[in-house]
Amino acid sequence: MKHLFAFVAGVIFSLGLIVSGMINPAKVIGFLDLFGAWDASLAFVMGGAVLVTFFGFRFVLPRGRPLFEAQFSLPTRQDIDMPLVLGAVLFGLGWGLVGLCPGPALTGIVLAPASIGLFVGAMLIGMALARRFGGKI
């Protein structure tokens, strides 16, 4: 049952990315072009995500535990270290240069495999390298 709910949540997330235009790299780059033809529509997508998260956490966390696990798995670290900074910089560079991040890329590869495939391939290689060498930064 846990896997079914995870799949349904993934489908809902993917549909939200498609409807909001997040899988369109041109729309994302337009959002990041603050001094050109700025497209503010993705700010509303982000605002909606923040609102859902804000109220969702207040509804779910008081339950004590998730439906299909023994306990919540929440981060406990609050420090800022080099892997966090490097990961944020790489994520921002990739998002700004290409207009894609992992969620929209994995959703978009189904709709436009030729144009997004190179990004997904590079992303998978980067993930493998991070897993292999990530602790050595």
Number of C-alpha atoms within 10 A of each C-alpha: 7 9 9 9 11 11 12 11 12 14 13 12 15 19 13 15 19 16 10 16 17 23 27 17 21 15 20 24 19 19 19 19 14 11 7 9 11 14 16 15 14 17 11 11 16 12 11 12 11 12 12 12 12 11 10 11 11 11 10 13 11 9 9 10 13 13 11 11 9 9 10 13 9 6 6 6 6 6 6 8 9 9 14 11 11 12 12 12 12 12 15 15 12 16 17 18 13 15 22 26 20 16 14 21 24 18 21 23 17 11 13 13 15 10 11 21 16 12 20 19 11 11 16 13 12 12 13 12 11 15 10 10 10 11 8 7 9
